[in-house]
Structures are given as structure tokens and as C-alpha cells.
């Protein structure tokens, strides 16, 4: 048995130091309040570190964050992340929202990884076969941009390489760098089954994407046509609504005259626009039919400036707001979403004035070939010269920018592939209505329903080289919109073409790829083997249990997965949708590089530990944004340390591993039996009862996905009840009791409560809890797979109430000690007054009360009436029927205290009088700033309150002196 190099004191010498604290039997225990370095043998440390992975708190001062990677790799190597079907219960399955393969870990990732891992670890401990499917998204635009930039640094352009060679280079980049984000996700503790990791361009998932396209096309739900899209001139592709970010930016509003054809020089209409270069695409001028100013022009024509006299009709439509701007609207259907819809309603022609690279085309006449912004400058200068430019004024407008490149997005009519959404949306709406799909929080159901009820057709084609190539082949020499073949591959397409057009036919594939969101909308079921619905994974795990993601992609991804899941599998792809909010900075601002307020999760984990970060993130309310601050992280790091120190205390107060009889007594305690619970001493019965209440509350909150409630409930119990109260109370039984049975009971309760705390906290704080669990004796399995605490365990409400009375009494005594500045080490006497029933249970815990309240055990009296010298005591009311009288002379030197308070009272009176003098001065009250006057009033109010309290205390002390004389 190895001891550390320290002082060993004999039992008799310790007993002489403090006979109350050190009984002869228990004197070998280290007590921190005497600062004695008397340590127990390291009998658990060896067990915890046998495999070189874990470290006992008996050895380490605090949890070492560098241990996290070792612990994680150990879990993975043991196969704990894989589903276990031995118990045969219903599987719990989560598919990870696939992060971009180009990504680097940010707080948004940290949030979803934390929440999903909590779900997975909890259900794993509940005994369910648990599967968390990881993977990454090929991120068409982002990845192509990264590789194009890399090639540009080498002086190579994509078009120079050609499609095949460029795609090869992208795959090489992916193999080299694509694992960065998944390695960082592992760092967060994600207990995914990495043997099932997927990539959206995997062979199996690619087959699923092609199958989905073909099936939708066969149903007539996919079509090709020219419609308005978000166009990125730099990327040369259409982009989704999600990839467009709007920002309020300063710009200009241009007022331009449109002359009325056939009218005099005074007959003109003035329009206001932020994009004058689009006037070349005007196909009408619109006014409100009720606007009397322009009624005479309705039905006539206007001349579009700088177009050599091109005429457009002046029309009336209620869409025009007569009170906005000049009340005149130029309609450019080829370059504005609203104009496009209006033109389609009214049957107006659509003119496109822009090339795909953002330059103006031949429709713009003399401006052909100019960049859109260069054309804007030149056009305005010429409008001013001709007298058609009325004025240019500063204006803030909502500008659409590409999320990837940052350029201004151009609304453009382009030939693309679309999915008809309405029939798909109807089924998705019905799923929520029938209760087949639950959205959390519930308020997002309305948003989901509104979006699906007003859904537009989905543009699914992208003009990129990286992604799932659209499975469409065209016939050389035929009309692309009329003659094309949809097939799984080129061989199949050629056979179909030959059958229809003859043996000598030539085909070529559509150059576009599918929108990344189309690929990922199949993610929950394609990762489980679809379209092979007979695969083992699909049979076992579909539909999945929960989709957890940010509420900002409810429409773009979540709703589309629901629609696709129902369409292709006949059921919703998941039964619950859990939506988390955004992570903001401490001031509630969105994190951005421009603001310099981005908090890096990797740096955060190094400084505060992964457990503290996870616990902080999980404290957010479902669906609400979370303000993240270093103060919160620091607080939860302290929580980790408190958990560690509690483990150290528990370990130091358990029997030696070689003491078999002590362990037999300890393990014989059965806390799941109500009759046994009633035999426990009051502190033990209280804490076990409170634990059992907590287990039920926490389990219910876990089941309802109320993770912020779980975190708060465990935190409050551990810190506020177990650490602050029970650990302190247990010392009376561990160190002062002569009864081995009482001591053994306290040891058993410490271990039982602490190990259940570790279990309930594990999903939130996996690393430190596993480290501590492994340090505990007789661990037969890892914490990650240990069974969840049973619900509905016995609890004794009477004991809870009784201990709460003892707590109230302790607090009252502690407050009195603080009020009278009693030295912490000084033991005082007390008269406890209560009815016989209360006295009976309080007196049994006399040692606990003395320890917690720092009372002299020999001078505690229990009685049912006040003492004779009550008027010389501090009277405390702890609760109904429970009071205490503390002899004042036992607490302070009364004469010295009277002198001290008299001096203090004089100083306080002077300060108070000074404040009143300022407030009574009209010059101050009338001329000083309002906030300054308010501040002085508040100070005066506080000073008056303190003054009255001091007067009361001084009066009481003076009366005590008179009585004693």
C-alpha cells in the first residue's frame, strides 16, 4: 500500500486537536479546513489509470482538457458508438445535418453537435439501439470556389483544364482536406457511428439522387423552362434563396423622366429606381388606376429613355402604391422578381438586357458589353445631359449578395430545371396535421405551414462542374426543350435514344449539376440505403427519430426532406424536428468577421474545456437564439472543477479497496426500497429522496427535449444541494460518528448520489463524467453505456421537509454570525426552541447542525420555551414553530461593538445629511442632469435604510448592556 510523502498523525494526537471533529476511529481522514496533508492511499487511482486512458481526481488537481482526445479515441476503439441490438428495444436514430466538406468548425456546428450528441448519449444509456449517422455535403458552389482559387494561385483557369480534369482536381482536394470538419466534430465529443460515415457524392447516395430525379420526372413533377432565378455573375450559376444574403446598404435613388408619346414637352412621367441600367428591359410603365394625377395617361405609351424612341404601354394596376415615391412604376420583368410576376399576370413581354457575366447585352444598344455598374454611371451622366435625369439622391436599399462570393446577385430569367412543389407540399402539410411529424418549438409549425401553403416551384439546376450531373441527355440536332432522354447513365440514355431516333443518333449530357439542396433533401433515407428499401439499415432505422438543425433552414432543407421522404418512402423521414436558434455574442449581435466578435469553438475548448462549452450551449431554450459570453463559459468551467473536487471528496472518503468487510457493508445498502429509505439518518434520507425526485424530473425533461431544463435542474441539485449541503453534512457522520454503520451509510449515500449525478450529466459533459466514473471503484462498464437511473424510486417527503427546516435554521444562524462579524472559527452556543416533534428530529442531527452552523456541540440546548436570558440573545425565526436564541455575549464583545457602531453611525449620519443637503438645493435638482439627480436619490434611500438598521442594532446592544448591569 503506497502512501504519498506526507505527515501521518496518530489517532490520539488528532483527538487532542479537536475531540469533536476527530473520533479515534475516523482520525485517519484528511480534513481540508485544518490544512493537514493527511492523504489516503491511492487505491482507486491505479484502477482508473490501468489502461493509460483515465486519471483519478486523487492524483490530478483538476480535469486535464488534453485527456479529452484520449477518452474519445478509447470510446471509439471499444465500439461504443455503434448501435447495440442486444436489448431489442425501439432504435433511436439521428442523421447529422451534413456540414460542408469545405467547412471549418464554428459555433453553429458546435451547437448542433452538442444537442444531437445529448440526444444520442441519453437514449444509448436508456438501452435503445442508438445510431447517429455522420457525413459531409459536397457543397457544390463553395467547394468549386475553393478549388478554383487554389488553381488561380497556380495561374490555372478552370476552363483551361476542362471538366474532367477539373473534377479530378476537386476530388484530390477533398481527399486531402475534406476530413478537417469531421475531425473537429470528433473533438466536440460526437459519438457518431463513423463506420457509417457518408459523403453526398458517394456512389450509393449518387444512385439515390439519380433515382429521385427519374421518379419525379416520370411523374411529371420535373420540367425545364425559362424563369426568374437568383443569378451570380461571378460564379456563373443560379443560386438558391438560402445562398442569398440581404443587407441594408447606402446607395442612390435615380429619378428619371419618361416622355409620353404624342404629348407636349410637359407630358412626362417620373420614375424612381435604384438600377437605372435595367430601363433597357422595360416593357411597361404602371400607375394606380385610382391615382388622378396620371389617369389621363393610362392607355397611352411612354418613350423609354436612351432607346432611340422605343415605346412601352402605360398601364393601370392596383399593385402600384400611389403613395410610394412618385407613384409611377417601371416594369422590367427580366430583372426584378416582382416585375416578373406582374408581367406574367398581365401578359407583358420579357426583355433580358444582361449577359451571364453581368455585362449588358445587345438589347442595351450603345451600352452593349459594359459592366452593369459601369453602364449605370455612364447612363446617368447621359440622362443628366439630355435633361431626362431629374435628380439623384442618397438612398438605403436592401441589397442581395451571394453568400459565397459576396457579389450583388442579379435577378435574371434563365433556362433551368424545376420541381413542381405543390403536390409534394400538400403531403408534407398533412403529415404535421395528422401528428406524424412534430416540430419543436411548436410556434414554427405556423411558419412551416405558411411556407408550404405558398410554395413556389424549385429551381434545382446549377451551372457548375462539381456535383451530381443532371441525368438528362440531348439529341444532337434536336430541340433541347422538346427532345431529351432521362436515364440512369449514358449507356442507358444511348439505348433509349437509338430506340427512338435510330442507330446513328448522337447524344450529349446536360452540362448542369443539381442543386446541393436537392441532393441533401434525400439525406435521411439515402444514408440508410434507399432506394434499396430491403437493406438492413433501412429496415432497422427508418424512419429516423429526430432531425435537429437550425431554424434558419426550416424551409430550405427540413421541409424539402419531409416532402421527399413522403414521396419516395411513403412516410416522413423523421418523427420529430428540433430547431435550435443562432449563437450570438454577449450583446446579442450576430457573429461576423467584420464585427470582430466571432468566438472560435476550438480556442474555446482549449481554454474552458469541451464540457463547459457543451453545457453552455445546451442551456439555450429550444428555438431561441443564445447569447454566448466568456462569463458563462467561465462559470461552467467552474462547474466542471466543482464536479471534479466533489469526486475527489467522495473517493477520499470511501473504504480502502482491500477492506472487503467495509465494502460488503457499503454495497448492502439498497436505496430502491422504501422501507430501507426510512431507516436512513435525516441528511441521507433527504438527499436520496431529492435525488429520486430529480431523476424523474430530469428524465421527463430529456424525453421532452427540454435540455435547458435538464441542465438547470442538475446544476442546481449538484451545486446547491449535494455539494453545498450534503457533502458538508456528511462530514459529521464520516468524521465524528463512533458508529461504523452510520459512517458506512454516509459513504454509500455519497457514492450512490454522486454516480447518479454523473449518469445524468454525462450526455452534456461526457469527458469529465467518464473520467470521474472510471475513478470510482467497482466500475464494470463505461459510463457511456451504463444504464440510465430508474424512474419512480422511493422518496420521503417528510424527510425533505424536515431537512429543509434544518437548512432554514442553519441559514438563520449563519446570517446572524455574518451580521455580527463572528470569526469563522469561533464556535458559539445556541438555544433551539421548537415543539417536541421538531426537537426530536433536529436534536438527532445535533452534530450536523453544529458542523453546518459552527456551534459548540456541548452548548446547544433544545427546549420548547425561550431561555430566561432571551433579552440578551439574538432571536432568530427559522420557520413556523422553529426558533433559535443566540447569546449575544457569546458572539461579540458587546462594549467594543457599541463603540464601533457608534462611530460608524456618526459617519453614516454625516454622509446621509450631505446627500439630503444636495437634494434640498433647487440649483442641484433643477440644473443637474436627470440621471445624476436620480442617482443621488437612490444613494440617499440606501443610506437611510442602512442608517436605520445600524440604529436598531446599536439600540439592541445598548439595551443588552443595561440588562446585564
Beta strands, then each sheet from edge to edge (+ up, - down):
strand 1: 92-95
strand 2: 99-100
strand 3: 130-133
strand 4: 135-137
strand 5: 198-199
strand 6: 222-232
strand 7: 237-239
strand 8: 244-260
strand 9: 268-273
strand 10: 284-287
strand 11: 301-303
strand 12: 311-316
strand 13: 328-331
strand 14: 389-402
strand 15: 410-419
strand 16: 438-440
strand 17: 458-459
strand 18: 461-462
strand 19: 472-475
strand 20: 484-486
strand 21: 507-509
strand 22: 513-514
strand 23: 544-550
strand 24: 574-580
strand 25: 583-584
strand 26: 626-627
strand 27: 828-834
strand 28: 855-863
strand 29: 873-879
strand 30: 882-887
sheet 1: 1+ 3+
sheet 2: 2+ 4+ 5+
sheet 3: 7+ 6- 15+ 17-
sheet 4: 9+ 8- 11+ 12- 10- 13+
sheet 5: 9+ 8- 14+
sheet 6: 16+ 24+ 23+
sheet 7: 18+ 22-
sheet 8: 20+ 19- 21+
sheet 9: 25+ 26+
sheet 10: 28+ 27+ 30- 29+
end
